[in-house]
Amino acid sequence: MARPPLADLDGSHFEVVIIGAGAVGCATARELAERGYRTLLVDRGDIGAGTSARSSRMLYSGVGYLAPRYPLWQMVLHPRDMLERLRYTRQVMRCRAELVRLMPGHLTRHSFHYPFRRGDRYPAWLVGIGFRLADALGEWEFPLSYRRKNRADAAGISPLAAELGGSLTGVGHFEEYMYAWPERICVDTALDAERRGAIIRTYTAVTGLQRTADRWQVTLEEREPHATGIANLTADLVVNAAGPWIDMVPGAGRGPRVLGVKGVNVMVRLPEGFRGLGLEAFSSKGEPFYVFPWRDLHFMGPTETVVSEDPDEIRVEDAEIDYILAEANQLFPRLRLDRCDVLHAWCGVRPTSTLDGRSPVLPVRVVADPATPQLLAVTGSTIMLHRHAARMVARAVEERLGIRADGPHGPIVKPEPPQTAEGLTALVHREHVIRLGDLIRRRLPDGLGPDLGLDRAEELSHALAAAKDWTEDRRHAELRDFHDEVARINPAPTGGGFRRAAESGQTG
């Protein structure tokens, strides 16, 4: 369906307006549209271009959520915390199974390793119990297939395990899924919501929210380049699904409702034998650390830093890259990774729920201020939990606007990329492509490669210009903006491999 002109929305009324077209916002639009509510989904940028595009890209099994941050002997002193961790892990495993069952084309399956060392905080027997408990909480639908091997046996069957150094006592093996393309999950969910009746308007900022006697007055502003416009409409209820920007939406309630946690990842090319294999461990700080496969490459991280700045202004720092490389070299000392091995990096801000503005809490929350009960804010979700969060919102909407119909069922299929110019033009108009970055990073798989789509950017800029009738000046501007976007979102460190390759014309 074509993107509606902003003027067409002026003076209209919706039962629900959703702010934010990330994974949660798109899934919420799908839930509400199927249930019969007149729904509008807006985002100041493209679908899936925010936090959802900068995740760890893994269906995290939830075993790590069982690990307390206090000494193990104190577990008996925190029964409420442990019960919450069990409930959360159960929900995570159920959502994991739902995605594997209903979006298999958006996922890839890999073999992962968990190294055990002398003096580990979590002994091997306890980690084994954690994996089996997670499987049980997920009702064994898609088991993790955990097993433990001694160092010699693990090295004999896995080149990655053979490179592990230090006081290794054994290696755990398990199977887990990753998102083949997180942004495409958002796009396909949004398009499915549209097929069910939702209206989607990207590059549309909410610049004003005001509650009158019985409805919201919503002001929208055009954000497409070289376009202007303002629309005023009304809504019975507003859902704030803006992720880490949730407390920055004008008029959308009081905060803090989220606590931002910055996570940095770096992309490297590891030995050929590592291809398709991953690792999960704990860092020297006792925080989760991973090495995840990504096509022919691997990415490593994350950092875990609480931040209060505008997520738009947060960037990867060289010191963060150095920390990740140092942790990787503790795991694989013979690799001797340094900045020259880094192809690029990225960071995201995870919007964890908070009750006091200082410490995070695990559960996904749908927050309603008693003073404005027709305004709901969704906090604490991940891509893994996005459907669960959407159902929570739908139930809250039903409580306020009445039950209409059942929610959506069935799979969401990932479409194949177009093979012809006509197919590309149809995609551009059908999938709400506004900018060159939308096409390369979130509609076509080119942005997933080592070059991040730069190799085909010139070619695709011509195709998009023809599809959207751009002037040559507009095409050049879009090309410059795309290069700037890649440099901003996926920087290389000083002396990094990607920057050096790009300067020599070898970005592969």
Buried (B, 14 or more C-beta within 10 A) or exposed (E): EEBBEBEEBEEBEBBBBBBBBBBBBBBBBBBBBBBBBBBBBBBBBBBBBBBBBBBBBBBBBBBBBBBBEEEEEEEEEEEEBBEBBBBBBBBBBBBBBBBBEBBBBBBBEBBBBBBBBEEBEBEBEEBBBBBBBBBEBBEEEBBBEBEBBEBEEBBEEBBBBBBBBEEBBBBBBBBBBBBBBBBBBBBBBBBBBBEBBBBBBBBBBBBBBEBEEEBBBBBBBBBBEEEEBEBEBBBBBBBBBBBBBBBEBEBBBEBBBBBBBBBBBBBBBBBEEBBBBBBBBBBEEEEBBBBBBBEBBBBBBBBBBBBEEEBEEBBBBBEBBBBBBEBBBBBBEEBEBBBEBBBBBBBBBBBBBBEEEEEBBBBBBBBBBEEBEBBBBBBBBBBBBBBBBBBBBBEBBBEEBEEEEEBBEEEBEBBEEBEEEEEBBEBBEBBBBBBBBBBBBBBBBBBBBBBBBBBBBEEBBEBBBBBBEBEEEBBEBBBEBBBEBBBEBBBBBEEBBBBBBBEEEEBE
